[in-house]
Amino acid sequence: MLLLLGRRVPLSFVHRLTTCCSSSLSTVLLSSVLIKLITRVTHSTVFVSATGQNTGTMPERRPFVRLPTDVYPVNYGLCLKPDLIDFTFEGKLEALVEVTQATNQIVMNCADIDIITASFAPQGGEEINATGFNYQNEDEKVTLSFPSALQKGSGTLKIDFVGELNDKMKGFYRSKYTTSAGEIRYAAVTQFEATDARRAFPCWDEPAIKATFDIALIVPKDRVALSNMNVIDRKPYPEDENLVEVKFATTPIMSTYLVAFVIGEYDFVESQSSDGITVRVYTPVGRAEQGKFALEVATKTLPFYKDYFNVPYPLPKIDLIAIADFAAGAMENWGLVTYRETALLIDPKNSCSSSRQWVALVVGHELAHQWFGNLVTMEWWTHLWLNEGFASWIEYLCVDHCFPEYDIWTQFVSADYTRALDLDALDSSHPIEVNVGHPSEVDEIFDAISYSKGASVIRMLHNYIGDEDFRKGMNAYLLKFQHKNASTEDLWDCLEQASGKPIAAVMSSWTKQMGFPIIEVEQEQQGDDRILKMSQKKFCASGPHNGEDCPSWMVPISICTSDDPKCTKLKVLLDRLETTITLSGIGPDQWVKINPGTVGFYRIQYSSSMLESLLPGVRDLNLQPVDRLGLQNDLFSLSRAGMISTVEVLKLMEAFVNEPNYTVWSDLSCNLGVLSSLLSHTDFHEEIQEFIRDLFTPIGLELGWDSKPGEGHLDALLRGLVLGKLGKAGHKPTLEEARRRFRDHVDGKQVLPADLRSPVYLTVLKHGDSATLDTMLKLHKQADMQEEKNRIERVLGAISAPDLIQKVLTFALSEEVRPQDTVSVIGGVAGSSKQGRKAAWKFVKDNWEELYNRYQGGFLISRLIKLTVDGFAIDKMAAEVKSFFESHPAPAAERTVQQCCENILLNAAWLKRDAEDINQYLLQRKAPPV
């Protein structure tokens, strides 16, 4: 679904985002990780055991009952008339329904809607008026009571109702925009996933209750009206000459959460895909050119998926539209995909490379759902991970097809795979597949486990099966379940039949239990044979799991050697706690590497001799980039868990001095950002800045400030990353040049290229004063592109002076910042410095009521909490955070609060354990040789 605008962010993910991301890219990939998020009110709920007792192991769960099955819809005839001045709407529903057993009541979902009249007419019979409407507000249901039993058979349910165009970015809501003349106006738009179609019309709002839809909208004649299907009729509305009635074609059978309609002012660009589908990208008025990049991606993507799945796209058209106020990143409504402006619009002159990449990934993600999610839909929210994990994996396959120069699979490892490992190592993680009762619980699992771990285990599965059999199984699954609903097990069955491998057995060990293994490897040379002894145990962020009942996984393991680092020499399935493997024809001077391509979802701890033999492969670049990244990331994670010294990782990092690959640098940068944030709690924070300057200076000098002929996408990303890192760390030549270029940019002498704006803005703010901040706020006000506004918002928190930090925090809640972007301004403050972290946490506490009401307990509140408190490293802060949320409950963020408290304690333990050794190492590096 939704693309999280930061797919829901894993803990360290967020943590890294705030600490490391001097380039906007990590934020962006974040976002990719963040692809879908839902915003909506959540209730606390009760988990009850079979004996009827509250088990108390999870946040309290509410009892939940799905809708009765005695009446179900076949077709919804829906007419809506929104009022864009008073923010209300009138609705008429005529639903063709089937009564499966006689009943005198109909139970439907309904929220924030007032029913005026309701009646039921059996086929060929007399109309019966409902005599009562009983609203169960807590359960978001309404029961329509009838004076006599409705008999088995077909009939028509008619309901007239009214509702509110709310400002909560969910259901049928209003979205504010400004015309070119400066006038504020509103569009009426929708966001229904997971359970908010019921705020637009009474319905059976469960994914398995599918029906067809005939939608009509009565709208001002000068407005664009869109829905899932193409327009079949547009005629004047008899009661008001300023209105028109727009009718849309009948949809295929589909779930309510995928219905959409938009009424507003838009321009569009249009094309046809090679398989004849009309593709349009709708943009704000006057900005049609900014839709061309997404249009190009979409027209390439539709035929790619058609070929990959061997199933045609089932609708006659697809529209992609940019919505001003939008909580998530994007939403895959069938035939009408909605996006944040920053996830769809690209300005040829003013958009940076990371934004283009982000748009390509989000378009790839949402269009994949048109098949996987829309054509075949999960039976219940328990299987949400499959929807999101699959789309989060295949978006990379699609972008790799469209833009091979992005080296996107290496970026996947840094953006999704390592983030998921970090979150899943926590005791407060959860299995990929979580039994969801009440839909309010869905919010909790719209996170990096569903998205990023889901995508990572599907990538591992694809590698284990092979592309040909994987595609064969996918095709069988889509054909068998098209226009129906399916569960995780249904996909495993189809893939098992296609491949002949034990897919269900292997995958259930990854989806039904939380966590992942660490594979410990030792070696012994016997003649020309290398004997490898491998064992698995659960990896925990606090150190290896040494409990009695150690879980185990069925682990597909690949092995390569220095003979051919890109070629897998042996594949085995580790289906027990330990095993021994013999590799023949491996001389004593050759190295052996586990998990080439960093595809298997596990960490590795090599024996010291094996690790020693691999390290030269980092310095001389013989190891693949993705494996250099994986090796460094594993060791960093082991140091945080206390299994090796952090000094060992710093020594390894120094071996990356010749590194040319953007993604490897990006991951290094993130880990150094985490370390820098940790050491901000010490009195030797400046020493780690010097280490960063020393490490990044050679690559910075090599790249320079200006792009060179023949450079590509990854060079632009690397330059932004490195200059931002050097500037933030106080590298004087970088700071001076950033200030010079910033002055020229502000004075209009020389406009900064889009790829240099984030690093320059960050650098001048980090070392700036009130005049710098005022200039930046002026640039923000003048920016007409949301991308530029967001770019500035993300770095404002870098300012150092306490009074200016307060000014930025106040700005975050002002009218100048769109509601969905407030979170990244506050998060930017928290991630920039020790002072910023304290100030941001105090600000969130002081303004909690306003923030909580603004986001209605949805995913943005989780993200805000994570960004604000995840970087603390003092035990007592964990207690303070826990205590605050006990007295200010945020049900949708309960797991997030647990994870943050756990992370704070882990940070504190790490600091106590390693701070002195790190300090000694950093001092001894500088000491003149004796």
N, C-alpha and C positions, 0 to 999 in steps of 0.2 A: 504494500500500500504505500502508504504514504512514504514519501521519502522524508525521512527525518531530515530536518534541515541539519542536521548534523545528524545522520541516522542516529538512532538513539545512541547517545554517547556512552561508551564504556567509561568506567571510572578513570583509568589512567589515560584513557582516550582523551577525556575532557581535560584531565590534568595536564596531559601533554599539550593539548591544544592551547591551553592558556600559558603554559610555561615555554613552549618551544616555538610556537609558530610565528616566526618573524615573517615568513612569507605567507601570503594569504592561502597558499595551496593546502597546507595541512588543514586549515580551517575548512577548505573546500572539500578535501577528501573526507574530512571529518564528516562533512556534510554528507558525502556520499554515504558514509556510514550511517549517517543520520537519516536515511532516506525516508522512513516513514514514521510519522508520528501522529498520534491521535490526541486531540484535545477534547476532553469532555469531563463532566463531573463524575467523580467516582464515589462509591459508598463503601463503608467498611463492611466486611462480610464475615461469615462464620464457617469455619471448617469443622464439620462434624464427623466423628468416627462412626464405624458400623454400629457401635454400642450406643450411639446417640450422645457421646460426651464430646465436649469441645477439646480438640487435641492440643490447641494452644501453641503448636510449633510454628505457625505462620501468622502473619497479620490476621486479625479477626476476619472471618469470612461470613458473608450473609447467605442464608439459605436461598436457593434460586430454583425456579421451576420454569422450564421452557413453555412456549405457548401450547395450548391444547391442539389436538390434530383433528377435531371434529368438523372444523370449517377451514378451508384453505383457498387462497386466491388462484385464479387461472389467468385473469387479465385485469390490470388497473387502468381504468379510464380516468385521467387526472387533469383537471383544469385549475390553474393557479393565476391569481391576479394580484401581483405585489403593488404596494403603494410606496414609491421611493421618497415620498415627502414625510409621511407619518410613520414609516417603518412598520407597516402591518401588511398582512396579506389575507385574501379570501380564497377559499378552496372548495372545489366540488369533486367528490370522488364517486365514480360509478364502477364498482368492481364486480366482475363476473366471478362468482365463487362456487365451490363445490361443498355441499354439506355431506359428510360421510356417515354421520349418525345423528338422529333427531336431537335437537337441543333448543332451549329457549334463551340462550345467550351466545354472544360472539365476543371472544376476548382477543384484543389486538394491542399492538404497541402504540403509545401516544404520549407525547411530552410537550408541555408548553403550548398546547393547542386546545381551543374551546370548540366543542361540537355543538352546533346549533340544532340540526335535525338529523335523524338517521332512520332508514327504513330498509326492509328486505322484501323483495318481490320474487317468489319462486317462479321458475320458468312456466309461463302459461297460467299463473295463479294471481291472486289478489295481493296487493302491496300491504305489508304489515309495518306499522310505525313502531319504532323502539319507544319503550315507556320509561327508560331510565339509562343514564350514563354514569357508571361508577368508576371514578378515576382512582387508580392505585399509583399515586405520584412517586412513591419510593421505588416501585418496580417499573415505572414508566409504562403502565398498561391502562387500558380502559375496558370495562365490560359493558357491552350494549345488551340491555334486557328487553325481551319481547313478550307480549301478553300470551302468546301461544307458541307451541313448539315449531321450530323450522324443520320441515321434513327432509329426509335424505334426497339428494338430487341437486341440480344446478339452480342458481338464482342470481339476482343482482342486488348488491348491497350499495345503498346510496347514502352518502354522508356530506352535509354542508358544514363547513368549519371555518374558523379564523385563527390566525397565529401572528407572531411577532417576527419581524426581520431583526434578529438580535445582533449584538456587536461582540459576540464571543467566538467568532471564527469556527462555528460548528452549526450543523443543521442548515436551515435556509437563513442566510445572514447578510448583513450589509457591509460593503467594503468601500472605504472612503478614497476618493481620488481628487486631484485638482486639474481643472481644464487649463488649456494653454493661456486663457485669459485670467487665470488665477482664481476662478470660482470653485468652491468645494462642492462636489457632487457625490452621489452614492450609486454603486452598482448592487444588484441583488444576486448572490452567488450561493453555491452549496458546498458542503463538506459532510458527507454522511458516514464514512467509515470511522468507527466500527458500528455505532448504534445511534446515529442521529438522523436517519431518514424520518424517524418518528416525530421529529420536530417540524417537519415540513408537511406531512400528511399522515393520517392514521394508517397503519400498515402492519403486516406480519414481518417484523424487522429482524429476521434471522437468516443467515446465509443459505440455509438449505431450503427455505420456502421461496422457490423461484416462480416467477410469473412473467408474462409479457406486459409492456406498458404502452399506452397511447397517451401522449402528453400534449397538452395545449397550454399556451401562456398568453395572457392578455396584458399587453405592455404598451408604454408610450411609443407612438409610431416612429419617433426619431432614435429609438434604441435598437441595438442588436439583441436578438433573442436566440439562444442556442440550447440544444439538449443532446442526448445521446445519439439520436438519429437525425437524418436529413429533414429539412422543411418540406412538407407536401402541400401546405396551403397557408396563405397569408391574406387576410381580408379585414376591412374596417370593422370595428366593434360597434354594433348598432347603438349602444347606449351612450357613447362618448366619441366624438369625432377625432379626439386626440389619441385614441388608443387603437391598436390592431390586435386581432386574434391570430396567433401563429400556431399551426398544427404540425406535429412531427410524425414521421412514419412509425409504425409499430416496431418495437424492439424485439430482438430474440428473447427467449426465456432467460431471465437474469435475476440476480439477487438485488434486494433493495439498496444495499450499501454502495452499489455501483451506479445508481441513478444520479443524474446531474442536470441542472439548468443554470444558465447565466443570463442576466439582463443588464446591459450597460452600453457604454460607448467604446468601440474598438475599431481599429483598422486590421487588415489581414494581408498575408502573402499566401499564395496558393501554388501547388504543384500536383503532379500525379506520380505515384510510385510506378515502377516498371511493371507491376502487376495490376495497374489500372485503378488503384484506390486514390480518391481525392484527399489530399492532405492540406490542411490550412493551419497556419500559426497566427493567432489573434494577439495583437499588441495594443498598448495604449495608443490613443489617437496621435497621429503624427510620427509614430515610431516604427512603422511597418518594416523599415530596413533592418531593425534589430531582431526581427523574426527569421531572417534568411538563413542563419547558421543552423538553428534548430530545425528549420524546414529541410535543409540539406541532410541533416542527420536522420530525421524521421523518414524521408523518402528512401534513404539507403537501408534503414533498419527494418522497415516492414517486409521487403522481399527477403532480407537475410533470415528473419524469423520464419517466414513462410517456408523457405528452403530447409532451414534447420529442423523444424518440427514436421515438415512435409504435410502441413495443414494450412489452408488459405485463411487470411484474415477475414472474419465473417461479416463485417459491416461494409456499407458502401462508402463510408467516409471516416476520417478521423480528424478531430480538431484538437489543437494544443493551445491553451490560452493562459496568459499571464494575469494573475489576480493580485491587486495591490495589497490587501490584508489577508494573509494566508499563514496558518500556524505551522504547517509541515513544510516539506520541500516541494512535494507534488503529490497528486492523487490520480490513480489510474481509471477513473470513471470510464465506462466502456464507450468509446467513440468521442468522448469529450474530456480530455485529460487536463486537469487544472494544475498550475505551477505558481510558485513564488516568482516574482519578476526576475530575481537573480538566478533562478534555475532554468530560465528560458530565453532571456533577452541578451543578445551580444551586439555591442557596438563595435564596428570594425576598427575605429580609432581608439576607443576608450575602454575596451575590455581587455583584461589581462589573459595570459595563456591558461592560468589555472581556472578561470571562469569558463573558458571555452571547453576545457576538459570536463568540468563539473556539469555543464549543460549536456554534453554528449553522454555522460554516464546516467544522468537523471532521465533523459529521453529514452535511452536504452533500457533502463529499469522499468519505466512505466509502460512502454510499448510491449515489453515481455509479458507483463500482466494481462495484456489483451487476450493472450492465449492461456497463460498459466495463472489462474485466479479468476478471470472473467468468463472464459469459455468453460473451463473446469474450475470449480470453486470448492474451497475447503468446506467440509460438512459442518464444522463448528470451529470456534476460535482457538480451540486446542491445537488445531493444525495450521494456525497462522504462520508459524515459523517456516513452513514449507513454501508458502506463498512468497514470503519476504526473503528467506534465505536463497531460494532459487533465483528470484529476480535480481538479488544483490550479487549473485555469481554470474548470471548470464549477461548482465549489463557490461561486464568486463570483456566477455567473449565478443559481444557486439561492437564495443569500442575498438577492440583489437582488430576486428575486421574492417571497420571504417577508417581507423587512424593507427596503422601499425607503428608509426613513428613515435607514438606515445609511450611505448614500452610499458603498457598498462598493467600487465600481469605482475611485473616487479613491484609496481605501486600498490597492487592489491595486497601484497604481503605486508607492506608497511601500514596501509590504510585500514585493512579489515582483519587480516589474519593475526598480526601481533596484538592488535587492540583486543580482539576476542580472547586470546590467550591470557592477557593481563586481567581482564574482568573475570574470566572463568576460573582463575586460580584462587579467587576469594572464597572464603567459607560462606559468604552471603550471595554467591552466584545461584543459578537455578538450572535445571535441565533445559535443553532446547525445547522439548515438548512438555508443556505444563498443562495439567487438566484445568480448564477454565470452566467455572460454573457461571456465576453472574458476569455478564459482559463488562461490568465496570472493572473486572480483574484484567481485562485485555491490556489496559494501559501499562500495567506493570511489566508485561512481557514484550512490549514494543521497544526492545532495547538491543544492545549490541550482541546479545546471545542469539536472539531470533535472527537478526540481520547478518552480523559478521561471522559468528560461529556457524550459523546456518549455512552461509555462503561458503565458508571454509571446509565444512565437512562434505558439502556437495562437490566442491572442487576435488577433494580427496577421493570421493566416490567416482567421479568422472575419470580421474586418473587410474583408479583401480579397475574399472570396467573397460575403459578404452572408448574413444569417441564414437566409433561405428555402432557398437552395441548400446551405448548410452542413447544415441539418437533413435535407434530402433525401439528401445523401451519407451522413450518419451512419446514417440508417435503412437504406439499402441495405447498408452495411457490417455493421451488427448482424444483419440478416436473412441475409445471405450467409454469415457466419462464426459464427452462433450455435451454441453447444456445441462450437466448434472453436477453432483457433488461427490467429493472423494476424500479419503483420509490418507495419512502418511503411508499406511500399510498397503494401500492400493498401488501407490507408485512403486514401492519396493517389489511387489509381486510382478509388475510389468517389467521392471529392470532385471529381476531375477530370471524371468522367462527368456528375456533377450540375451542375457550374458551367460546363463548357466552357473553363476557364482552365488554364494550364500548371502545375498544382499541384506535380507531382513535381519539375519543373525548379526552380521557385521555392524549394520547401521543402528540397530537398537542399542548397542553398547555406547554409541555416541549421542543418541537423541534422548534416551530415557534416564540416563544418570548424568549428573552435573560433573564438570571437571574434565580432566584429560591426564594422560600419563607423562611422566618423565622417563625417557629411555636411557638407562645407564649402560655404557658400552666399554668393554675392555678387549684388548687384543693380545695375541701371542703368535709369533712367527715360528712355523715348523717347516723347514726346507723352503719349498716354493709355495707353501700354503699359508694363508692368514686365517687364524682361528679367531672368530669374534664371539664373545659371550655377551648376550643382551638380556636385560631384565627390565620390567616395567613396574612402576608404582605411581600412585596418584601424586601429582605435583600440587603443592600448596604455596601460596604467596608467603606464608610464614615458615616455609621449610618443608622437607619431604614428609609425606604422610607415613606415620609409623604405627598407626592403630592396628587393632586385631583384624578387623574385617576390611582389608584393603580392597577397594574395587579394582577391577581389571577391564581392559578393552580388547577388542579384536582390532589389531593395529596393522594396516598395510604398510610394510616397510620396504623402501628401495635403498639400494647401495650403489655408489659409484666409486671410481678410483682415479688417481692422478693420470692414468693412461688416457682416459677420456672423461673429463669432469662433467660433460653434458650428457653422457650416455649412461643409462642405468645398467649395471652389470648383473644385478640379481634383485628379484622381488620375492618377498616372503610375507606370509600373514602370521604375525605374532599373536597366537590365540591362547597363550598361557602366560604365567608370570615370568618365566625365563626360558631362553633357548640358546643353543650354540650353533654357529654357522661356519662352514669352511668355504673360503674363497680360494680357488686354485690359481696358480700362475701369477701370484702377486709377490714381487721381490721385496726385500727388507727396506729398500729406500722409497717405496711407493706409499702414498697416503690413501686412506680409506675414509670416505665421507658417507654418513647416513643421511637419508632424506634429501637427495639432490632435488633442486627446484623448490625446496621448502614447501612441500605439498601436504605431507602428513601433519595432522593436527596434534603435535606433541612437542615437548622440549627435549633436548638431548644433553646429557652430561657425559663427556668423553673422559677416558682415563688421561692422566697428564701426558703420557707419551703420545697418544693419538692427537691430543690438542696441539702439542708442540709441533707435530708434523704438518698440521693443517695451517698454522699461522703464516708460514712463508707464502701460501696461496692467497692470502689477503694482500700482502705487500706487493707481490709480483702479478697480482690480478689473474692467476690461473684458475682460482675458484670463480664460478659464475657470480655476477652481481647479486642475484637473489640469495645465493648461499653465503656470500660475504656478509650480507645484511643479516641473514638468519643466525649465523654464528655469533655475531656481535650482540644481537638481540637476546639470544638464549643466555649468553654469559651475563648480560646486564640484569636479566630477570633472576638468574641464580644469585647474583650479588644482593639484590633486594631481598631475596628469601634467606639470606645469611648462609648460603651453601658455599660461596667463595667470597674472597675479599673484593670490595669495590676497586681497590688499587689494581687488581689483575685486569679489570675491565678498562681502566684508564690507560694501562700499558698497551692493551690491545688497540684502543682507539688511536693511539699515536701511530700505529702501523697503517692507518688509513690515509696517510699523508699523500699518497699517489692516486687516491681514489678519483675516478672520473665520473662515476654514475650518480645522477641526481637522486634517485630513490635511496641509495645507500647513505648519501649525505643527509637526506631528509630524516631517515630513521636515527642516525647518529645525533643529529641536531635535536630531535625530540628527546632522546635519552639524556643528552647533556642538559636540556631544558629542565627535565625532571630533577636531575642532580643539582642544577643551579638553584632551583626552587627549594630543594631540601636544605642546601647549604646556606640559604638566605637566613636560616635560623642560627647560624654560627657567626663568629667574628672573622672568618676567613673567606667570606663570599667573594672578595676581590680576587683571591687566588684562583678560583675556578673560572672567573672571567678571563684571567690571563691565559689559562689553559685553553679556553675556547678561542681566544684571539690567536694563540700560537698555532692551533690546529687548523683554523680556517684561513689564516693569512695567505699561505701559498696558493690555494685554489682561488682565493679572491684576487690575487695579483694576476694569476693566469687568465681569469675571465675578464677582468676589467669592468668598466661601467657600461660600455656601449656594445651593442650586438655587432657581430662581425658577419661578413658575407658567408653564406653557406650554413649558418647556425640554424637550429630548429627549435621545436617546442621545448625539449628537455633542457637545452642550453639556457633558454629564457627562465625556466623554472629554477634552475640551479643558481643562476646569477641573482635572482630575487632572494632566494634562500640564504645564500652566503653573505650577500651585502647586508641583509637584515640581521643576520646573526652577528656579524662583525660590528655593525652599528650599535646594536643593543648592548654588546659587551664592551663598548667604549673604545673601539679601535680608532685612534685619532685621525689618521688620513681618511678613513671612511666617513667619520663624523663631519670633518671639514668639507669634504666633497658633497655629502648629503645636504649640508646647510647651503652650500653654494647653489646646488641644483634646485633646492626648494625655493630659495629667493627668486631665482630666474623663472621658476614655474608660477609663483604667486604674482610676480611683476608682469607676466605674460611675455617675457623675452624668449623663453624656451620651454614649451610644455613638456612635462615629464612623460616618457612612454608609460603606458599602463602597467607594464611588468615591473617598473621601478618604483611605482607610487607607494605600495605597501612598505617596502624596506626604507624608503626615504622618510615617509610620514612617521614610521615607528622610531627611526633613529633621531629625528629632530625633536620629537616629543619626549623621548626617554631622557634627552639631555637638554630639554627646553624649559622656558619660563612661561609666565602668564601671557606674554605677547604671542608666543608660539601657539599656545592653546587657543587664543582668540582668533588667530589666523586660520587655524584648522577648523574651528567652528564656523567661520565665515565660508570656507571652502565647502563645508558640509551643506550649509544653507543654499549655496549657489548651485550645487550639483543637481543636474536634472536626471541623472541615472541612479537607480537604486543601488547598483553595484558600487558606484563611487561613494554613495552615502554609507553603505555597509563597510566598505574598505576603511573609511575614516572611523566609523563607530568601533570597529574591532581594535583599533590601536590607541584610541583616546586614553585608555587606562594606563598607558606607559608613562604618563606624566608623573613626576616624582614628588612635588611639593604637596604637603597635606591639604592646604586650602584648595589647591587646584584639583586634587583627587575628589574632594567633596563637590566641586563644581561639575566634574564629569558625572558623578553619581546622580546629582540633581538633574542634569541634562538627560540622563537615561530615561527618566520618567516624564519628560516634557513632551509636548505635542510635536516637537521636531523629530522624534524617533518613533517609527512605527511600532505598534505594541509587540509584534513578534520579534523585534530587534533589540528591545530593552535588555533582554537576557545577555546578549553578546557584549553590550557595553559594560554591564556590571561584571560579567565574567572576565572581560579584558582588564578591568581594574584589579580583580582578585588575583589574576595570573601574572601580574607584572612585577610585584614587589611584596615584601613582608608587610609594609605599611598599607599597601593597597588591599591585601588580603584581609587585614583587620578591619579596615574602613568599609570594605564591601560587605563583610559579614554583619557589621553593626548596622549598615544601611538596610540590608535585607530584613534584619530583625525589626528595625524601627518602622519599616514600610511594609511589613508582612501582610497586613490585611488588604492593602491596595493591590499588592502583587498577586496574592492568592486569588482575590476576586477577579482580577484581570485575566488570569489563565484558567480559572475554573477547575483547578486541580488536575489539569491535563499534563501532557508530557513536558511542556515548557517549564513547569514548576520543578520537575525532577532535574531538568538540565540546569536550571538556575541554582538549585541547591548544590549539585555536583560541582559546577564551576566555581561556586563561592567558597566552599569549605574543604574541598578535596586536597588542597595543598598544605593544610596545617600539619605540624609534626610534633605536637606536644600532647601528651596523654590527656591532660585535663580538658583540652579542646574537644576531644571525642565525647567526654561526659557532658560538656556544655551543649554541644550540638544535639546529643540524644535528649537531653533535658528540655531544650527549646521545642523540639518537635513532639515531645510528649504533651506539652501544654498547648502547642499549636499544630494539631494533627493535619497531615497532608496525605490522605489515604493512598492516592495514586503514586506517591513518592516514598512509601514506607521502605521498600527494598533499597531504594537509592540512599536513604538516610543510613540504613544499616551498612551499606557498602562504603559510604563516606567515613563513618565512624571506624570501620575496620581499616580503611586506608590510612586514616590519621594515626592509628595505633601502630600500623606497619611502618609508616614514615618515622615515627618516634623511635621505634626499636632499631631501625636501620641507622638512624643518626647516632644513637647511643653506642651502637656496635662498631661503626666504621669511621665516625667523624675524625677521630684523632689520627688514625692511619692515613686517611685521605689528606689531612692537613700536612702530616710529615712528608708524604710523597710529593705534594705540590711544592712544599718548601725546598725539598732536596733536589727537585728538578731544576730550580733556579740557582742552587748553590754552585759557585765556581768549582771546577774539578780540583781536587787537592793535589 
